[in-house]
Amino acid sequence: MKVFGVIGWKNAGKTGLMERLVAEITGRGFRLSTVKHVHHDVDLDQPGKDTYRHRAAGAREVVLASARRHAILTEHRDGPEPDLSAILARLAPVDLVLVEGYKRDSHPRIEVWRPETGQPLIQPGDPHVRAVATDAPLPQDVRVPVLDLNDTAAVADFILRETGLLRDPATAFDTVVVVDWSAAAVPSPAKPSANAIWVGLARASGEETHYFRTRQQAEAALVTLFDAEAAAGRRVLAGFDFAFGYPEGFASRLTGSTLARSVWHWLADNLTDGPDNRNDRFALADRMNAQLGGGGPFWGRPRSFPLGHLPETRAVDYAALGLSERRRVEGSVPRAQPVWKLNTTGCVGGQVLAGLPMIARLSARPGCSVWPFDAPAGSLVLAEVYPSLLAAEVSAAMPPGGIKDEFQVRLLARALFRLAADGGIAALLTDIPDWPGRQEEGWILGAGHEDALKAALR
């Protein structure tokens, strides 16, 4: 049962909006109930009536029942006022409960504001206010949507989207794909193995996992899958487990552009990656280090690769280079390895170099957008993911002898698909920081929303 509130100062127009919302939302076929909180004493009964006499005699609850409706009157006597959760527990199941008042509770809500109240906005001090509805200019900027108080349909749309009852086309996906990439320089074993390319797929018809020995095989299979889904009219969210961007400042120094896309295309033009997985990622990193002055930012290589500008170990002075070792999102995901690391355990940098050329190619598909650089529109949305956000859940689900990579893509695809089905994925796509470097660094889908991902698996 979804709960959404309407709050505001006295005479702001809360009840009028509530009345219009009830008519609008029930008119769309949703089952709806309301809760109204008042601060003054209230009595719906009348002295002398039978029910009043029952209460006066000491009855704790009195039910007034007729053929068309019934009412339950509960006396608190000297007990405490029940909280909102206790009130909600008394209601019959419906699609949505609209709550007027209860502004000290933690349910999401809209603030109704009008200057005639003479009161300040509540929203700046209330993190649970998701939007402000008004018919006048606001006295200050707010970090939430501002809705037209008189456009009841738009306010209803907002509430239904926020509660997941109305799927926003931008966050509705029929198929979720999660890809665990590899930068291996030789084909992976014929027998499905760890540290290779795994693809997990979740849709209404079920779940699948697939194993690939080479990057070219995997990319060709993904293209075939995306073509089939597009032909069937199914919208796809595809997550890849490597960074879509580098720390702020790198793109402009490599390509002259501050956009992550410029790096994708630069790598697509410059990386040699054959059908047998043989690639020149270490030599290319050496070349990029040289272009930036030598000695970094990339590091890590086999000892047998004597490259003059690519350190074998982390001997890089990032402050002197004027670059950060980590992207901003990695502050929220501290287990993530730096994108500059190309060798030894956790060398995600190799996957980035071998993966971004594919993102460049896929992003050129008609109807493709790459989040968060683009709005999540079109028939195919690509996003960076981090399967280790579900590390504990993967460990618990994996049987003895299971392959961690396979279970990671399966469980993350399942969690994202379920969030897409109930509207919860909207928060993952919209609730991310905005700063000048975001178009260069990108973000990990689900970072900061680990609890939602875990809850989707229960």
C-alpha positions as CSV (number, residue, x, y, z in Angstrom):
1,M,0.0,0.0,0.0
2,K,1.6,3.2,-1.2
3,V,1.5,6.3,1.1
4,F,2.0,9.9,0.0
5,G,1.3,13.1,1.9
6,V,0.1,16.7,1.4
7,I,1.4,19.2,4.0
8,G,1.4,23.0,4.3
9,W,0.4,25.8,6.6
10,K,-3.2,26.6,7.5
11,N,-5.2,28.1,4.6
12,A,-2.5,27.1,2.1
13,G,-5.0,25.0,0.1
14,K,-4.2,21.5,1.3
15,T,-7.8,20.3,1.6
16,G,-8.8,21.7,-1.8
17,L,-5.9,19.9,-3.4
18,M,-6.7,16.7,-1.5
19,E,-10.3,16.8,-2.7
20,R,-9.3,17.3,-6.4
21,L,-6.6,14.7,-6.2
22,V,-9.0,12.1,-4.8
23,A,-11.4,12.7,-7.7
24,E,-8.5,12.7,-10.3
25,I,-6.8,9.6,-9.1
26,T,-9.9,7.5,-8.4
27,G,-11.1,8.6,-11.8
28,R,-8.1,6.8,-13.3
29,G,-9.2,3.5,-11.7
30,F,-6.9,3.5,-8.6
31,R,-8.3,2.5,-5.2
32,L,-7.6,5.3,-2.8
33,S,-8.1,6.1,0.9
34,T,-7.3,9.3,2.9
35,V,-6.1,10.2,6.3
36,K,-6.6,13.7,7.8
37,H,-4.7,14.8,10.9
38,V,-5.9,17.7,13.0
39,H,-4.3,19.4,16.0
40,H,-7.5,20.4,17.8
41,D,-10.0,18.2,19.5
42,V,-12.5,16.8,17.1
43,D,-15.7,14.8,17.6
44,L,-17.8,13.4,14.8
45,D,-20.5,12.2,17.2
46,Q,-23.4,14.2,18.7
47,P,-24.5,14.4,22.3
48,G,-27.6,12.4,22.9
49,K,-27.1,10.0,20.0
50,D,-26.9,6.3,20.8
51,T,-23.2,6.0,19.8
52,Y,-22.3,9.0,21.9
53,R,-24.1,7.4,24.9
54,H,-22.1,4.2,24.3
55,R,-18.8,6.1,24.3
56,A,-19.8,8.1,27.4
57,A,-20.6,4.9,29.2
58,G,-17.0,3.7,28.6
59,A,-16.8,1.8,25.4
60,R,-13.3,1.9,23.9
61,E,-14.6,1.6,20.3
62,V,-18.0,2.2,18.8
63,V,-19.0,1.0,15.4
64,L,-21.8,2.9,13.6
65,A,-23.0,0.6,10.8
66,S,-25.5,1.0,8.0
67,A,-26.2,-0.5,4.6
68,R,-24.1,2.1,2.8
69,R,-21.2,2.8,5.2
70,H,-19.8,2.2,8.7
71,A,-17.6,4.3,11.0
72,I,-15.4,3.2,13.9
73,L,-14.9,5.7,16.7
74,T,-12.0,4.9,18.9
75,E,-11.4,6.6,22.3
76,H,-7.8,7.2,23.2
77,R,-8.9,8.1,26.8
78,D,-5.7,8.8,28.6
79,G,-3.5,6.9,26.2
80,P,-1.1,8.4,23.7
81,E,-2.2,9.5,20.2
82,P,-1.4,6.7,17.8
83,D,1.2,7.4,15.2
84,L,0.6,7.3,11.5
85,S,1.8,3.7,11.0
86,A,-0.8,2.6,13.6
87,I,-3.6,4.5,11.7
88,L,-2.5,3.1,8.4
89,A,-2.5,-0.5,9.8
90,R,-6.3,-0.1,10.4
91,L,-7.1,0.6,6.8
92,A,-8.2,-1.9,4.3
93,P,-5.7,-2.5,1.4
94,V,-5.8,0.0,-1.4
95,D,-3.4,1.3,-4.1
96,L,-2.7,4.6,-2.5
97,V,-3.3,6.4,0.8
98,L,-3.2,10.2,0.7
99,V,-2.3,11.7,4.0
100,E,-3.1,15.3,4.9
101,G,-0.9,16.5,7.7
102,Y,1.5,14.4,9.8
103,K,4.4,16.5,8.7
104,R,6.6,15.1,11.4
105,D,6.5,11.6,9.9
106,S,8.9,10.3,7.3
107,H,6.6,9.5,4.3
108,P,7.1,11.3,1.0
109,R,4.9,14.4,0.5
110,I,4.1,17.5,-1.5
111,E,4.1,20.9,0.2
112,V,1.3,23.3,-0.7
113,W,2.4,26.9,-0.3
114,R,0.7,30.2,-0.9
115,P,2.0,33.7,0.1
116,E,-1.3,34.5,1.8
117,T,-0.4,32.3,4.7
118,G,2.4,34.6,5.7
119,Q,4.6,31.6,6.5
120,P,7.9,30.4,5.0
121,L,8.4,27.3,2.9
122,I,8.7,24.1,4.9
123,Q,10.6,22.3,2.1
124,P,14.1,23.7,2.8
125,G,14.1,22.0,6.2
126,D,12.2,18.9,5.4
127,P,14.0,16.2,3.3
128,H,10.8,14.3,2.8
129,V,9.1,17.0,0.7
130,R,9.5,15.8,-2.9
131,A,7.8,18.8,-4.6
132,V,6.2,22.2,-3.9
133,A,2.7,22.9,-5.3
134,T,1.9,26.6,-5.6
135,D,0.1,29.2,-7.7
136,A,2.6,32.0,-7.0
137,P,6.3,32.7,-7.3
138,L,8.4,31.1,-4.5
139,P,10.3,33.3,-2.1
140,Q,13.4,31.3,-2.5
141,D,15.0,28.6,-4.7
142,V,14.2,24.9,-3.9
143,R,15.9,21.7,-4.9
144,V,12.7,19.9,-5.8
145,P,10.2,20.2,-8.6
146,V,7.7,23.1,-8.4
147,L,4.2,22.1,-9.6
148,D,1.2,24.2,-10.6
149,L,-1.2,24.0,-7.7
150,N,-4.1,24.4,-10.1
151,D,-3.0,21.6,-12.5
152,T,-4.5,18.7,-10.6
153,A,-3.7,16.2,-13.3
154,A,0.0,17.1,-13.3
155,V,0.2,16.9,-9.5
156,A,-1.5,13.5,-9.6
157,D,0.9,12.3,-12.3
158,F,3.8,13.4,-10.0
159,I,2.4,11.5,-7.0
160,L,1.7,8.4,-9.0
161,R,5.2,8.4,-10.5
162,E,6.8,8.9,-7.1
163,T,4.9,6.0,-5.7
164,G,5.5,3.7,-8.6
165,L,1.9,3.5,-9.6
166,L,2.5,5.4,-12.9
167,R,5.5,4.2,-14.7
168,D,7.5,7.0,-16.2
169,P,8.4,6.0,-19.8
170,A,12.0,7.1,-19.2
171,T,12.3,4.5,-16.3
172,A,10.2,1.7,-17.7
173,F,12.3,-1.3,-19.0
174,D,11.2,-4.6,-20.4
175,T,14.6,-6.2,-20.3
176,V,17.7,-5.7,-18.1
177,V,21.1,-6.9,-19.2
178,V,24.2,-6.9,-17.0
179,V,27.6,-7.5,-18.5
180,D,30.8,-8.5,-16.6
181,W,33.6,-7.5,-19.0
182,S,37.2,-8.8,-19.3
183,A,40.4,-7.4,-20.7
184,A,42.0,-10.8,-21.1
185,A,44.7,-10.9,-23.9
186,V,43.8,-14.5,-24.9
187,P,40.4,-16.3,-25.3
188,S,38.9,-17.5,-22.0
189,P,38.7,-21.3,-21.4
190,A,36.1,-23.3,-23.4
191,K,34.6,-24.4,-20.1
192,P,32.7,-21.5,-18.4
193,S,35.2,-20.0,-15.9
194,A,35.7,-17.0,-13.6
195,N,37.4,-13.8,-14.8
196,A,35.8,-13.9,-18.2
197,I,32.9,-12.3,-19.9
198,W,29.5,-13.1,-18.4
199,V,26.1,-11.6,-19.4
200,G,23.0,-11.8,-17.2
201,L,19.6,-11.1,-18.6
202,A,16.3,-10.6,-16.7
203,R,12.8,-10.0,-18.2
204,A,9.3,-11.1,-17.4
205,S,9.7,-14.4,-19.2
206,G,12.7,-15.4,-17.0
207,E,16.4,-15.1,-16.4
208,E,19.4,-16.2,-18.4
209,T,23.2,-16.1,-18.1
210,H,25.7,-16.5,-21.0
211,Y,29.4,-17.0,-21.1
212,F,31.7,-15.7,-23.8
213,R,35.4,-16.4,-24.6
214,T,36.2,-13.2,-26.4
215,R,35.2,-9.6,-26.5
216,Q,34.2,-9.7,-30.2
217,Q,31.9,-12.7,-29.6
218,A,30.3,-11.0,-26.7
219,E,29.8,-7.7,-28.5
220,A,28.3,-9.4,-31.5
221,A,25.9,-11.3,-29.2
222,L,24.9,-8.1,-27.5
223,V,24.2,-6.4,-30.8
224,T,22.1,-9.3,-31.9
225,L,20.2,-9.2,-28.6
226,F,19.6,-5.5,-28.8
227,D,18.4,-5.8,-32.4
228,A,15.9,-8.5,-31.4
229,E,14.6,-6.6,-28.4
230,A,14.1,-3.5,-30.5
231,A,12.3,-5.4,-33.2
232,A,10.0,-6.9,-30.5
233,G,9.3,-3.4,-29.1
234,R,11.0,-4.1,-25.8
235,R,13.0,-1.4,-24.0
236,V,16.4,-2.4,-22.7
237,L,18.6,-1.3,-19.8
238,A,22.2,-2.6,-20.3
239,G,24.7,-2.3,-17.4
240,F,28.4,-2.8,-17.9
241,D,30.8,-3.3,-15.0
242,F,33.5,-0.8,-16.0
243,A,33.9,2.9,-15.7
244,F,32.3,5.1,-18.4
245,G,34.6,8.0,-17.6
246,Y,37.9,9.0,-16.0
247,P,38.6,11.6,-13.3
248,E,37.8,15.2,-14.2
249,G,40.5,16.8,-16.3
250,F,41.7,13.7,-18.2
251,A,39.4,14.0,-21.2
252,S,40.5,17.5,-22.1
253,R,44.2,16.7,-21.8
254,L,43.8,13.6,-24.0
255,T,41.3,14.8,-26.6
256,G,40.8,18.6,-26.1
257,S,37.2,17.9,-25.1
258,T,35.8,17.8,-21.6
259,L,33.2,15.1,-22.5
260,A,33.6,11.4,-21.7
261,R,32.4,10.6,-25.2
262,S,35.6,12.1,-26.6
263,V,37.6,9.5,-24.7
264,W,35.3,6.6,-25.9
265,H,35.9,7.6,-29.5
266,W,39.6,8.2,-29.1
267,L,40.0,4.8,-27.6
268,A,37.9,3.2,-30.3
269,D,40.2,4.8,-32.9
270,N,43.5,3.9,-31.2
271,L,43.1,0.6,-29.4
272,T,44.0,-2.6,-31.3
273,D,41.8,-5.5,-30.1
274,G,41.7,-8.6,-32.2
275,P,39.2,-11.5,-32.5
276,D,41.5,-13.6,-30.4
277,N,41.5,-11.0,-27.6
278,R,45.0,-9.9,-28.4
279,N,45.2,-6.2,-27.6
280,D,47.8,-3.4,-27.1
281,R,46.2,-1.8,-24.0
282,F,49.6,-1.6,-22.1
283,A,51.3,0.1,-25.1
284,L,48.4,2.5,-25.5
285,A,48.5,3.4,-21.8
286,D,52.2,4.0,-22.2
287,R,51.5,6.3,-25.1
288,M,48.8,8.2,-23.2
289,N,51.1,8.7,-20.2
290,A,53.7,10.1,-22.5
291,Q,51.2,12.5,-23.9
292,L,50.4,13.8,-20.4
293,G,54.0,14.2,-19.5
294,G,55.1,10.7,-18.5
295,G,55.0,8.8,-15.3
296,G,51.2,8.4,-15.1
297,P,48.3,8.5,-14.6
298,F,48.1,4.9,-15.8
299,W,50.2,2.3,-14.0
300,G,50.6,-1.5,-13.8
301,R,52.1,-3.8,-16.4
302,P,53.7,-7.2,-16.6
303,R,57.4,-7.1,-16.0
304,S,58.0,-8.5,-19.4
305,F,56.6,-5.3,-21.0
306,P,59.4,-2.8,-20.6
307,L,57.5,0.4,-21.4
308,G,59.2,3.7,-20.5
309,H,56.2,5.7,-19.5
310,L,54.1,3.1,-17.8
311,P,55.2,2.3,-14.2
312,E,55.1,-1.4,-13.2
313,T,53.7,-0.4,-9.8
314,R,51.8,2.6,-8.4
315,A,54.6,5.1,-8.5
316,V,52.4,8.0,-9.6
317,D,52.2,11.5,-8.1
318,Y,48.6,12.4,-9.0
319,A,48.9,15.8,-7.3
320,A,51.8,16.7,-9.6
321,L,49.9,15.5,-12.6
322,G,46.9,17.6,-11.7
323,L,44.5,14.6,-11.7
324,S,42.6,12.7,-9.1
325,E,43.4,9.1,-8.5
326,R,39.6,8.4,-8.1
327,R,36.4,9.6,-9.6
328,R,33.8,11.2,-7.3
329,V,31.5,8.2,-7.4
330,E,34.3,6.0,-6.0
331,G,34.0,8.0,-2.7
332,S,30.5,6.4,-2.4
333,V,31.8,2.9,-3.4
334,P,35.2,2.7,-1.6
335,R,35.8,-0.9,-2.7
336,A,36.0,0.1,-6.3
337,Q,39.5,0.1,-7.7
338,P,41.0,3.2,-9.5
339,V,40.5,3.3,-13.2
340,W,44.2,3.9,-13.8
341,K,45.2,0.4,-12.5
342,L,46.0,-1.9,-15.4
343,N,47.6,-5.0,-13.8
344,T,47.4,-7.4,-10.9
345,T,44.3,-8.1,-8.7
346,G,41.4,-5.8,-9.3
347,C,42.9,-4.2,-12.4
348,V,39.7,-2.5,-13.6
349,G,41.7,-0.1,-15.8
350,G,42.2,-2.8,-18.4
351,Q,38.5,-3.5,-18.6
352,V,37.9,0.3,-19.1
353,L,40.4,0.5,-21.9
354,A,39.0,-2.6,-23.6
355,G,35.3,-1.7,-22.9
356,L,34.9,1.9,-23.8
357,P,35.5,1.3,-27.5
358,M,32.4,-0.9,-27.4
359,I,30.4,1.8,-25.7
360,A,31.5,4.2,-28.5
361,R,30.1,1.8,-31.0
362,L,26.9,0.9,-29.2
363,S,26.2,4.6,-28.4
364,A,25.9,5.2,-32.2
365,R,22.9,2.9,-32.4
366,P,19.6,4.6,-33.2
367,G,17.6,5.1,-30.0
368,C,20.5,4.6,-27.7
369,S,21.3,6.8,-24.7
370,V,24.2,6.6,-22.3
371,W,23.3,7.4,-18.7
372,P,24.0,9.8,-16.9
373,F,25.5,11.7,-19.8
374,D,22.2,11.5,-21.6
375,A,18.6,11.4,-20.2
376,P,17.5,7.8,-20.0
377,A,15.5,7.9,-23.2
378,G,15.2,5.8,-26.2
379,S,14.9,2.0,-26.7
380,L,18.3,1.2,-25.3
381,V,19.9,2.8,-22.2
382,L,23.6,2.0,-21.4
383,A,24.8,2.5,-17.8
384,E,27.9,1.8,-15.7
385,V,27.1,-0.8,-12.9
386,Y,29.1,-2.3,-10.0
387,P,27.9,-5.8,-9.2
388,S,29.9,-5.9,-5.9
389,L,27.2,-3.6,-4.5
390,L,25.4,-7.0,-3.9
391,A,28.5,-8.8,-2.7
392,A,26.9,-10.3,0.4
393,E,23.8,-11.4,-1.5
394,V,25.9,-13.0,-4.2
395,S,27.9,-15.0,-1.6
396,A,24.7,-16.2,0.1
397,A,23.2,-17.3,-3.2
398,M,26.2,-19.0,-4.8
399,P,26.4,-22.8,-4.3
400,P,29.7,-24.6,-3.7
401,G,31.6,-24.6,-6.9
402,G,29.6,-21.7,-8.4
403,I,31.2,-19.0,-10.5
404,K,31.0,-15.6,-8.8
405,D,30.9,-13.6,-12.0
406,E,27.8,-15.5,-13.2
407,F,25.9,-15.0,-10.0
408,Q,26.8,-11.3,-9.9
409,V,25.3,-10.6,-13.3
410,R,22.3,-12.7,-12.6
411,L,21.4,-11.1,-9.2
412,L,22.1,-7.5,-10.3
413,A,20.0,-8.0,-13.4
414,R,17.2,-9.4,-11.3
415,A,17.4,-6.6,-8.8
416,L,17.4,-3.9,-11.5
417,F,14.5,-5.6,-13.4
418,R,12.4,-5.8,-10.2
419,L,13.1,-2.1,-9.5
420,A,12.1,-1.2,-13.0
421,A,8.9,-3.2,-12.7
422,D,7.8,-1.4,-9.5
423,G,9.1,2.1,-10.4
424,G,11.8,2.1,-7.9
425,I,14.5,2.4,-10.5
426,A,13.5,6.1,-11.0
427,A,15.4,7.0,-7.8
428,L,18.6,5.3,-9.0
429,L,18.4,7.2,-12.3
430,T,17.6,10.6,-10.8
431,D,19.0,10.8,-7.3
432,I,22.7,11.5,-8.1
433,P,24.9,14.5,-7.5
434,D,25.2,17.2,-10.2
435,W,28.6,18.9,-10.6
436,P,30.6,20.3,-13.5
437,G,32.6,17.1,-13.9
438,R,29.7,14.7,-14.2
439,Q,29.7,14.8,-18.0
440,E,33.3,13.6,-17.9
441,E,33.3,11.2,-14.9
442,G,29.8,9.6,-15.1
443,W,28.3,7.7,-12.2
444,I,27.6,4.1,-11.1
445,L,23.9,3.1,-11.3
446,G,22.8,2.1,-7.8
447,A,25.6,3.8,-5.9
448,G,24.1,5.2,-2.8
449,H,21.0,3.0,-3.3
450,E,22.4,-0.3,-2.1
451,D,19.5,-0.9,0.3
452,A,17.0,-0.6,-2.6
453,L,19.0,-3.1,-4.7
454,K,19.2,-5.5,-1.8
455,A,15.5,-5.1,-0.9
456,A,14.6,-5.9,-4.5
457,L,16.1,-9.4,-4.1
458,R,14.0,-10.3,-1.0
